Amino acid sequence: MEDWLTAAPADSDRPGRHRGNPSRVPNLADGSGARPAASQGHDDARPLRRTRRKTRRKRTRRATAVIAASTAVMIALIIGLYVRSLEGGSPASRSYLGIYTADLPESYAGVSAFTAATGVRPGLVTYYSGWMERFKTGFAREAVKHGAVPLVQIEPTGVRLAAIASGRYDAYLRSYASAVKAFGSQVILSFGHEMNGSWYPWGYRHTSPAAFVAAWRHVVTVFRAVGARNVRWLWTVNVVRCRCHIDPPAAWWPGNSYVNWVGIDGYYYQPSWKFAALFGSTIKAVRALTLDPILISETAAPAADQPAKIADLFAGIRAYGLLGFVWFDHNKGQEWSMSSPQAFAAFRRGAEHYRPPRREVISRS
């Protein structure tokens, strides 16, 4: 680009120099070609003004292009968030409070007892399903009858992920998908949860991220081929608080087209931990991968800390704009179950700011 401060006019435009047709050379002898001084000064300024106008036009075009590109990105982002809110649930209007109790899925008594103690009816009810186990249609119907959505954590125990990805278990997957499709109402499915941790055979240090991703994508593909469109796929990672036995989640990400929601599991092991310290860095890592809605899919606090941690949990969910959380109401290694009136009251107060999710219309096409 020429700089209008240094650009030189062409020879044909320089005063006193003329190229081309000799008839255009001024007749200085008779004075007919002499220019008035004012006219000569005006002509001298023309190249400079033309260069300035060109520079301004270029700058205007560039600024317009930048503004248009920025506007397009913003519109795409807004549309994407709106579509995701219709598909996955907008935190502002659809929040999920969930529960897992030790007797699920065989009995709903633990959930009913929790509801009676807190005055809150859970909108999600979780159970864990071993590999080759069938979909618990009876439990799912019971959950729906109580206004909840079933969340199933499918655990690929005793099986190689490469075998799943190769299609060796497709008959089982098709049978499971057909049962979910026949059930009809919404089901949230997760496969191989906490794969970025080192404590499960399908996870970090036991299998490769590539093998996990291939298995995840194959499972989703089989369900879609069967037509189980009432499934929300929940990709569940563990919080990343150290690099000793937990891997950052990025390598395990199957891709946006294979995931609807993201789940994050994390527990208040230390009394000093707050929501941001426990979940914040993992939420940031997830947001670098996707804008999918995030659910705290497994959490709890020791009995002594529960009133304060429950309040902190609700505040954190609101502050980060998440879908909600699932309370792990089972004493496994620690006293995670809610038992004190203070804990029940804290849960009840937090739930007052939430609305249950609206029933979704599931496409069966």
C-alpha positions as CSV (number, residue, x, y, z in Angstrom):
1,M,0.0,0.0,0.0
2,E,1.3,3.4,-0.9
3,D,1.9,5.9,1.8
4,W,0.1,9.2,0.9
5,L,2.9,11.1,2.7
6,T,5.6,9.7,0.4
7,A,3.9,8.7,-2.8
8,A,5.2,10.6,-5.8
9,P,2.8,11.7,-8.6
10,A,3.3,10.2,-12.1
11,D,5.4,12.1,-14.6
12,S,2.3,13.0,-16.6
13,D,0.9,14.8,-13.6
14,R,4.0,16.7,-12.7
15,P,3.8,20.5,-13.6
16,G,6.0,21.4,-16.5
17,R,6.3,17.8,-17.8
18,H,4.1,16.4,-20.6
19,R,4.1,13.1,-22.3
20,G,2.1,11.7,-25.2
21,N,0.4,13.9,-27.8
22,P,2.6,16.9,-28.7
23,S,-0.5,19.0,-29.5
24,R,-1.2,19.0,-25.8
25,V,2.1,21.0,-25.1
26,P,1.0,24.5,-24.1
27,N,1.9,27.3,-26.5
28,L,3.9,29.6,-24.3
29,A,4.8,31.9,-27.1
30,D,1.4,33.4,-27.4
31,G,0.4,32.9,-23.8
32,S,-2.6,30.7,-24.7
33,G,-1.2,27.8,-22.7
34,A,-0.1,29.6,-19.6
35,R,-1.8,28.5,-16.4
36,P,-2.8,30.9,-13.8
37,A,-0.9,30.5,-10.5
38,A,-3.9,29.4,-8.6
39,S,-4.8,26.7,-11.2
40,Q,-1.3,25.3,-11.1
41,G,-1.4,25.0,-7.3
42,H,-4.8,23.3,-7.5
43,D,-3.5,20.8,-10.1
44,D,-0.4,20.0,-7.9
45,A,-2.7,19.0,-5.0
46,R,-4.8,16.5,-7.1
47,P,-2.4,13.4,-6.8
48,L,-2.2,13.9,-3.0
49,R,-5.9,14.1,-2.6
50,R,-6.5,11.1,-4.9
51,T,-4.0,9.0,-2.8
52,R,-5.7,10.2,0.4
53,R,-9.1,9.2,-0.9
54,K,-7.8,5.8,-2.0
55,T,-6.3,5.2,1.5
56,R,-9.5,6.2,3.2
57,R,-11.6,3.9,1.0
58,K,-9.2,1.0,1.8
59,R,-9.5,1.7,5.5
60,T,-13.2,1.9,5.3
61,R,-13.5,-1.4,3.4
62,R,-11.2,-3.1,5.9
63,A,-13.2,-1.8,8.9
64,T,-16.4,-2.8,7.2
65,A,-15.1,-6.3,6.6
66,V,-13.9,-6.7,10.3
67,I,-17.3,-5.5,11.6
68,A,-19.1,-7.9,9.3
69,A,-17.0,-10.8,10.3
70,S,-17.4,-10.0,14.0
71,T,-21.1,-9.7,13.6
72,A,-21.3,-13.0,11.8
73,V,-19.4,-14.7,14.6
74,M,-21.6,-13.2,17.3
75,I,-24.8,-14.2,15.5
76,A,-23.5,-17.8,15.0
77,L,-22.6,-18.0,18.7
78,I,-26.0,-16.7,19.8
79,I,-27.9,-19.0,17.4
80,G,-25.7,-21.9,18.6
81,L,-26.4,-21.2,22.3
82,Y,-30.1,-20.8,21.5
83,V,-30.3,-24.1,19.7
84,R,-28.3,-25.9,22.5
85,S,-30.7,-24.4,25.0
86,L,-33.6,-26.0,23.1
87,E,-31.8,-29.3,22.9
88,G,-30.0,-29.6,26.2
89,G,-31.6,-27.2,28.5
90,S,-30.9,-23.6,29.4
91,P,-29.6,-23.1,32.9
92,A,-31.7,-20.0,33.3
93,S,-35.0,-21.8,32.9
94,R,-34.3,-25.5,33.2
95,S,-32.2,-26.7,36.1
96,Y,-31.7,-30.3,37.3
97,L,-31.4,-31.4,40.9
98,G,-30.5,-35.1,41.0
99,I,-29.9,-37.9,43.4
100,Y,-28.2,-41.3,43.6
101,T,-29.1,-43.6,46.5
102,A,-27.6,-47.0,47.3
103,D,-30.8,-49.0,46.6
104,L,-31.1,-47.8,42.9
105,P,-32.3,-49.1,40.5
106,E,-33.9,-52.0,42.4
107,S,-35.9,-49.8,44.7
108,Y,-37.2,-46.2,44.7
109,A,-37.5,-46.1,48.4
110,G,-34.3,-44.1,49.0
111,V,-35.4,-41.4,46.6
112,S,-38.8,-41.2,48.2
113,A,-37.1,-40.9,51.7
114,F,-34.9,-38.1,50.4
115,T,-37.9,-36.3,48.9
116,A,-39.7,-36.5,52.2
117,A,-36.7,-35.2,54.2
118,T,-35.9,-32.3,52.0
119,G,-39.2,-31.4,50.5
120,V,-37.6,-31.5,47.1
121,R,-38.5,-33.9,44.3
122,P,-35.3,-34.8,42.3
123,G,-35.5,-34.1,38.6
124,L,-32.7,-36.6,37.8
125,V,-32.2,-40.1,39.3
126,T,-29.0,-41.9,38.6
127,Y,-28.0,-45.6,38.6
128,Y,-24.9,-47.5,37.5
129,S,-25.1,-50.2,34.9
130,G,-22.5,-52.9,34.3
131,W,-21.5,-54.1,30.9
132,M,-24.0,-56.5,29.3
133,E,-26.7,-55.5,31.8
134,R,-30.0,-54.6,30.2
135,F,-31.8,-51.3,30.4
136,K,-34.0,-51.1,33.5
137,T,-37.2,-50.1,31.9
138,G,-39.2,-50.6,35.2
139,F,-36.9,-48.3,37.1
140,A,-37.1,-45.7,34.3
141,R,-40.9,-45.8,34.4
142,E,-40.9,-45.3,38.1
143,A,-38.6,-42.3,37.7
144,V,-40.9,-40.7,35.2
145,K,-43.9,-41.4,37.4
146,H,-42.2,-39.3,40.1
147,G,-41.3,-36.5,37.6
148,A,-37.6,-37.5,37.2
149,V,-35.4,-38.3,34.2
150,P,-33.3,-41.5,34.5
151,L,-29.6,-41.0,34.2
152,V,-27.6,-44.3,33.4
153,Q,-23.9,-44.5,33.9
154,I,-22.9,-47.4,31.7
155,E,-19.6,-49.0,33.0
156,P,-17.6,-51.1,30.5
157,T,-16.4,-53.5,33.1
158,G,-14.6,-56.7,32.0
159,V,-14.4,-55.7,28.4
160,R,-11.8,-54.1,26.1
161,L,-12.7,-50.8,24.5
162,A,-11.2,-51.9,21.2
163,A,-13.6,-54.8,21.1
164,I,-16.5,-52.4,21.6
165,A,-15.2,-50.1,18.8
166,S,-14.7,-53.1,16.5
167,G,-18.4,-54.0,16.7
168,R,-18.0,-57.2,18.7
169,Y,-20.8,-56.2,21.1
170,D,-23.2,-54.6,18.6
171,A,-25.9,-57.1,19.3
172,Y,-25.9,-56.1,23.0
173,L,-25.8,-52.4,22.1
174,R,-28.7,-52.7,19.6
175,S,-30.8,-54.6,22.2
176,Y,-30.1,-51.9,24.8
177,A,-30.8,-49.1,22.3
178,S,-34.1,-50.7,21.2
179,A,-35.2,-50.9,24.9
180,V,-34.4,-47.2,25.4
181,K,-36.3,-46.3,22.2
182,A,-39.3,-48.4,23.2
183,F,-39.3,-46.7,26.6
184,G,-40.0,-43.4,24.8
185,S,-39.3,-40.8,27.4
186,Q,-36.0,-39.0,27.8
187,V,-33.0,-40.9,29.0
188,I,-29.6,-39.5,29.8
189,L,-26.8,-42.0,29.0
190,S,-23.1,-41.8,30.0
191,F,-20.4,-44.3,29.0
192,G,-17.2,-44.9,30.8
193,H,-17.4,-42.1,33.3
194,E,-14.3,-40.5,34.9
195,M,-12.2,-41.9,32.1
196,N,-9.5,-39.2,32.8
197,G,-8.9,-40.8,36.2
198,S,-6.7,-43.8,36.8
199,W,-9.0,-45.9,39.0
200,Y,-11.1,-47.5,36.3
201,P,-9.9,-50.1,33.8
202,W,-11.4,-48.0,30.9
203,G,-9.5,-44.9,31.9
204,Y,-6.2,-43.1,32.2
205,R,-3.1,-45.3,32.4
206,H,-5.2,-48.4,31.5
207,T,-6.3,-47.5,28.0
208,S,-5.5,-44.8,25.5
209,P,-7.7,-41.8,24.8
210,A,-7.9,-42.9,21.2
211,A,-9.4,-46.2,22.2
212,F,-11.9,-44.6,24.5
213,V,-13.0,-42.0,21.9
214,A,-13.4,-44.8,19.2
215,A,-15.6,-46.8,21.6
216,W,-17.7,-43.8,22.6
217,R,-18.3,-42.9,19.0
218,H,-19.2,-46.4,18.1
219,V,-21.7,-46.7,21.0
220,V,-23.4,-43.5,20.0
221,T,-23.5,-44.5,16.3
222,V,-25.2,-47.8,17.1
223,F,-27.9,-46.1,19.2
224,R,-28.5,-43.6,16.4
225,A,-28.7,-46.3,13.8
226,V,-31.4,-48.0,15.9
227,G,-33.3,-44.7,16.1
228,A,-33.0,-44.1,19.9
229,R,-33.6,-40.4,19.6
230,N,-34.7,-39.9,23.1
231,V,-31.1,-40.2,24.4
232,R,-29.0,-37.3,25.8
233,W,-25.4,-38.3,25.7
234,L,-23.5,-37.2,28.9
235,W,-19.7,-37.2,28.6
236,T,-18.5,-37.4,32.2
237,V,-15.0,-36.5,33.5
238,N,-13.5,-36.2,36.9
239,V,-12.3,-32.8,38.3
240,V,-8.7,-32.1,37.5
241,R,-7.0,-31.0,40.7
242,C,-3.5,-32.5,40.2
243,R,-1.5,-34.2,37.4
244,C,-0.6,-37.2,39.6
245,H,-3.4,-39.6,38.7
246,I,-5.9,-37.5,36.7
247,D,-5.4,-36.5,33.0
248,P,-6.7,-33.3,31.5
249,P,-9.9,-34.1,29.7
250,A,-9.1,-32.7,26.2
251,A,-7.5,-35.9,24.8
252,W,-10.6,-37.9,25.8
253,W,-13.1,-35.6,24.0
254,P,-15.2,-37.5,21.4
255,G,-16.4,-34.4,19.6
256,N,-19.4,-32.1,19.6
257,S,-21.4,-34.3,17.2
258,Y,-21.2,-37.2,19.7
259,V,-22.1,-35.4,23.0
260,N,-25.1,-33.4,24.2
261,W,-24.1,-32.6,27.8
262,V,-20.9,-32.7,29.8
263,G,-20.8,-34.2,33.3
264,I,-18.2,-33.3,35.9
265,D,-17.7,-35.4,39.0
266,G,-16.1,-33.9,42.1
267,Y,-16.3,-34.2,45.9
268,Y,-15.7,-31.7,48.8
269,Y,-13.0,-33.8,50.4
270,Q,-11.5,-30.9,52.2
271,P,-13.4,-28.5,54.5
272,S,-11.6,-25.5,52.9
273,W,-12.6,-26.3,49.4
274,K,-15.1,-24.0,47.6
275,F,-16.9,-24.5,44.4
276,A,-14.5,-22.4,42.2
277,A,-11.5,-24.2,43.6
278,L,-13.0,-27.6,43.2
279,F,-14.7,-27.3,39.8
280,G,-13.5,-24.0,38.2
281,S,-10.4,-25.2,36.4
282,T,-12.2,-28.2,35.0
283,I,-15.1,-26.1,33.8
284,K,-12.6,-23.9,32.0
285,A,-11.0,-26.9,30.4
286,V,-14.4,-28.1,29.2
287,R,-15.3,-24.7,27.8
288,A,-12.1,-24.8,25.7
289,L,-13.7,-27.9,24.0
290,T,-17.4,-27.2,23.8
291,L,-20.3,-24.9,24.8
292,D,-22.5,-28.0,25.7
293,P,-24.5,-27.6,28.9
294,I,-22.6,-28.8,32.0
295,L,-24.0,-30.9,34.8
296,I,-22.2,-31.7,38.1
297,S,-23.0,-35.3,37.7
298,E,-21.6,-36.7,41.0
299,T,-20.9,-34.7,44.1
300,A,-21.2,-34.7,47.9
301,A,-19.6,-33.5,51.1
302,P,-18.8,-35.2,54.5
303,A,-21.6,-35.0,56.9
304,A,-20.1,-32.4,59.2
305,D,-19.6,-30.0,56.3
306,Q,-22.8,-30.6,54.4
307,P,-24.9,-27.4,55.3
308,A,-22.1,-25.0,54.2
309,K,-21.1,-27.1,51.2
310,I,-24.6,-27.5,50.0
311,A,-25.1,-23.8,50.0
312,D,-21.8,-23.3,48.2
313,L,-22.8,-25.9,45.7
314,F,-26.1,-24.1,44.8
315,A,-24.3,-20.8,44.7
316,G,-21.6,-22.2,42.3
317,I,-24.1,-23.8,40.0
318,R,-25.9,-20.4,39.6
319,A,-22.6,-18.4,39.3
320,Y,-21.3,-20.6,36.5
321,G,-24.7,-21.1,34.8
322,L,-24.7,-24.9,34.9
323,L,-27.6,-27.3,34.5
324,G,-27.6,-28.5,38.1
325,F,-26.0,-31.4,40.1
326,V,-26.5,-34.9,41.2
327,W,-26.0,-35.6,45.0
328,F,-24.3,-38.9,45.7
329,D,-26.3,-40.0,48.7
330,H,-24.4,-43.1,49.6
331,N,-21.7,-43.7,52.2
332,K,-18.9,-45.0,50.2
333,G,-15.5,-44.4,51.8
334,Q,-16.9,-41.3,53.5
335,E,-20.2,-40.3,55.1
336,W,-21.7,-38.7,52.0
337,S,-25.4,-39.3,52.8
338,M,-27.5,-36.4,54.0
339,S,-28.7,-37.1,57.5
340,S,-28.9,-33.9,59.6
341,P,-31.8,-31.5,59.7
342,Q,-29.4,-28.7,58.9
343,A,-28.3,-30.4,55.7
344,F,-31.8,-31.0,54.6
345,A,-32.8,-27.4,55.3
346,A,-29.8,-26.2,53.3
347,F,-30.8,-28.3,50.3
348,R,-34.4,-27.1,50.6
349,R,-33.3,-23.4,50.7
350,G,-31.1,-23.9,47.7
351,A,-33.8,-25.6,45.7
352,E,-36.2,-22.7,46.1
353,H,-34.4,-20.9,43.4
354,Y,-34.8,-23.7,40.9
355,R,-37.5,-24.7,38.5
356,P,-37.9,-28.3,37.4
357,P,-37.2,-29.1,33.8
358,R,-40.1,-29.0,31.4
359,R,-41.0,-32.2,29.7
360,E,-39.3,-32.6,26.3
361,V,-40.9,-33.5,23.1
362,I,-38.7,-36.4,21.7
363,S,-38.5,-36.9,18.0
364,R,-39.3,-40.5,17.0
365,S,-38.4,-40.0,13.3
